[in-house]
Amino acid sequence: MVGKAVRTLDDKTTVLNFDSIKRGDRFVMEQEVTREKVMLFAQASGDFSLLHSDPQYALNTRFGKVIAHGMLTGGFISAALAGLGKDAMTAVYLEQFLKFHRPVVEGDILRVYLKITCKNNTDKSLCLTTDCYNRRDRLVVSGRAKIRLDPYPYPQAA
């Protein structure tokens, strides 16, 4: 990623609030794709496709090896969006579009880049690009999202 400075969401000292986020801001979070994460995702989703779990089967596919579920990568994007709020806000998904460019494999280190493309002060929503790159700096997933940032902790009901 070239251009404007990118703030890391892995840094526990970075605290954001809605007012501090500006159009054009960029954020990044890294995630390692492990066998355990792939299998936990399979259990959570019920998607036990052999493409994601059986190395012998995967050898005879177009990919030649086991690949991670595409939506596991989507989950990494969700984690990065949640990282925008940390302990001050909760990110609530409103929309997500994803395009899958290349397979993600176990052992990949993915960098999830978020870029703020619009900000609505009335409903506290943000539009973002959501792009994932592998350790070879190749785009694996591109997308767009719209989220709302709700304050946390929530005000107590009367």
C-alpha positions as CSV (number, residue, x, y, z in Angstrom):
1,M,0.0,0.0,0.0
2,V,1.5,3.3,-1.0
3,G,0.3,6.8,-0.1
4,K,-1.1,8.2,3.1
5,A,0.1,6.8,6.4
6,V,-1.7,3.7,7.6
7,R,-2.6,3.3,11.3
8,T,-2.4,-0.2,12.7
9,L,-5.4,-1.6,14.4
10,D,-3.2,-4.2,16.2
11,D,-1.7,-1.5,18.3
12,K,-3.6,-1.6,21.6
13,T,-2.7,2.1,22.3
14,T,-4.5,3.5,19.3
15,V,-7.9,4.7,20.5
16,L,-10.3,6.2,18.0
17,N,-13.7,7.9,18.3
18,F,-16.1,8.7,15.5
19,D,-15.0,12.4,15.4
20,S,-11.3,11.5,15.0
21,I,-11.9,9.3,11.9
22,K,-11.6,11.3,8.7
23,R,-12.4,10.6,5.0
24,G,-9.2,9.2,3.5
25,D,-7.9,7.6,6.7
26,R,-6.3,4.2,6.3
27,F,-6.0,1.4,8.8
28,V,-4.4,-2.0,8.7
29,M,-4.6,-5.2,10.7
30,E,-2.7,-8.5,10.2
31,Q,-4.1,-12.0,10.6
32,E,-2.3,-15.3,10.2
33,V,-4.3,-18.1,8.4
34,T,-3.8,-21.2,10.4
35,R,-5.1,-24.8,10.1
36,E,-6.9,-24.2,13.4
37,K,-8.7,-21.1,12.2
38,V,-9.8,-22.9,9.0
39,M,-11.1,-25.8,10.9
40,L,-12.8,-23.6,13.6
41,F,-14.5,-21.7,10.7
42,A,-15.6,-25.0,9.2
43,Q,-17.2,-26.0,12.5
44,A,-18.9,-22.6,13.0
45,S,-20.2,-22.4,9.4
46,G,-20.9,-26.1,8.8
47,D,-18.8,-25.8,5.5
48,F,-16.7,-29.0,5.6
49,S,-15.9,-28.9,1.9
50,L,-12.9,-31.2,1.1
51,L,-11.3,-28.2,-0.6
52,H,-10.8,-26.7,2.9
53,S,-10.0,-29.9,4.8
54,D,-8.5,-32.7,2.8
55,P,-5.0,-32.2,1.3
56,Q,-5.3,-35.3,-0.9
57,Y,-8.5,-34.1,-2.4
58,A,-7.2,-30.6,-2.8
59,L,-4.2,-31.8,-4.8
60,N,-6.5,-32.6,-7.7
61,T,-8.3,-29.2,-7.8
62,R,-7.4,-26.1,-9.7
63,F,-5.7,-24.8,-6.5
64,G,-3.4,-27.9,-5.9
65,K,-3.7,-27.5,-2.2
66,V,-6.1,-26.9,0.7
67,I,-7.4,-23.3,0.7
68,A,-9.1,-21.3,3.3
69,H,-12.8,-20.5,3.1
70,G,-13.4,-17.2,1.4
71,M,-15.7,-16.1,4.2
72,L,-12.9,-16.7,6.7
73,T,-11.2,-13.8,5.0
74,G,-14.5,-11.9,5.3
75,G,-14.3,-12.6,9.0
76,F,-10.8,-11.1,9.1
77,I,-12.3,-7.9,7.5
78,S,-15.0,-8.0,10.2
79,A,-12.3,-8.2,12.9
80,A,-10.5,-5.2,11.4
81,L,-13.8,-3.2,11.4
82,A,-14.4,-4.2,15.0
83,G,-10.8,-2.9,15.7
84,L,-11.9,0.6,14.6
85,G,-14.1,0.8,17.7
86,K,-11.9,-1.0,20.2
87,D,-13.4,-0.2,23.7
88,A,-15.0,3.1,22.7
89,M,-17.4,2.1,19.9
90,T,-19.1,-1.0,18.4
91,A,-18.9,-1.4,14.7
92,V,-22.3,-2.6,13.3
93,Y,-22.3,-4.0,9.8
94,L,-24.8,-2.4,7.4
95,E,-23.4,-3.7,4.0
96,Q,-20.4,-5.7,2.7
97,F,-19.4,-6.5,-0.9
98,L,-16.5,-8.9,-1.6
99,K,-14.6,-9.9,-4.7
100,F,-12.3,-12.9,-4.4
101,H,-9.1,-12.5,-6.6
102,R,-6.9,-15.4,-5.4
103,P,-7.0,-18.3,-3.0
104,V,-5.8,-17.8,0.6
105,V,-3.8,-20.7,2.0
106,E,-2.7,-21.9,5.4
107,G,0.4,-20.1,6.5
108,D,-0.5,-16.8,4.7
109,I,-0.2,-13.6,6.7
110,L,-3.0,-11.4,5.5
111,R,-3.0,-7.6,5.8
112,V,-6.5,-6.2,5.9
113,Y,-6.5,-2.6,4.7
114,L,-9.5,-0.3,5.5
115,K,-9.8,3.1,3.8
116,I,-12.6,5.5,4.9
117,T,-14.3,6.7,1.7
118,C,-17.3,8.5,3.2
119,K,-18.5,9.6,6.6
120,N,-22.1,10.5,7.6
121,N,-22.2,12.5,10.8
122,T,-26.0,12.2,11.1
123,D,-26.2,8.4,11.6
124,K,-22.6,7.9,12.6
125,S,-21.9,5.6,9.6
126,L,-18.8,5.1,7.5
127,C,-18.2,3.7,4.0
128,L,-14.9,1.9,3.5
129,T,-12.9,0.0,1.0
130,T,-11.9,-3.4,2.5
131,D,-8.8,-4.9,0.8
132,C,-6.8,-8.0,1.8
133,Y,-3.2,-8.7,0.7
134,N,-1.2,-11.8,1.2
135,R,2.4,-12.1,2.3
136,R,3.5,-11.7,-1.3
137,D,1.7,-8.4,-1.4
138,R,-0.9,-9.8,-3.9
139,L,-4.5,-8.7,-3.6
140,V,-6.6,-11.7,-2.5
141,V,-9.9,-10.0,-1.7
142,S,-11.2,-6.5,-2.4
143,G,-14.5,-5.0,-1.2
144,R,-16.6,-2.3,0.2
145,A,-18.4,-2.0,3.5
146,K,-20.7,0.3,5.3
147,I,-20.8,0.3,9.1
148,R,-22.3,2.3,11.9
149,L,-20.3,3.1,14.9
150,D,-22.4,2.9,18.1
151,P,-21.0,4.2,21.4
152,Y,-19.9,1.7,24.0
153,P,-20.9,1.1,26.7
154,Y,-24.5,1.6,25.6
155,P,-26.5,4.1,27.7
156,Q,-28.6,2.4,30.3
157,A,-32.3,2.2,29.5
158,A,-34.5,4.2,31.8
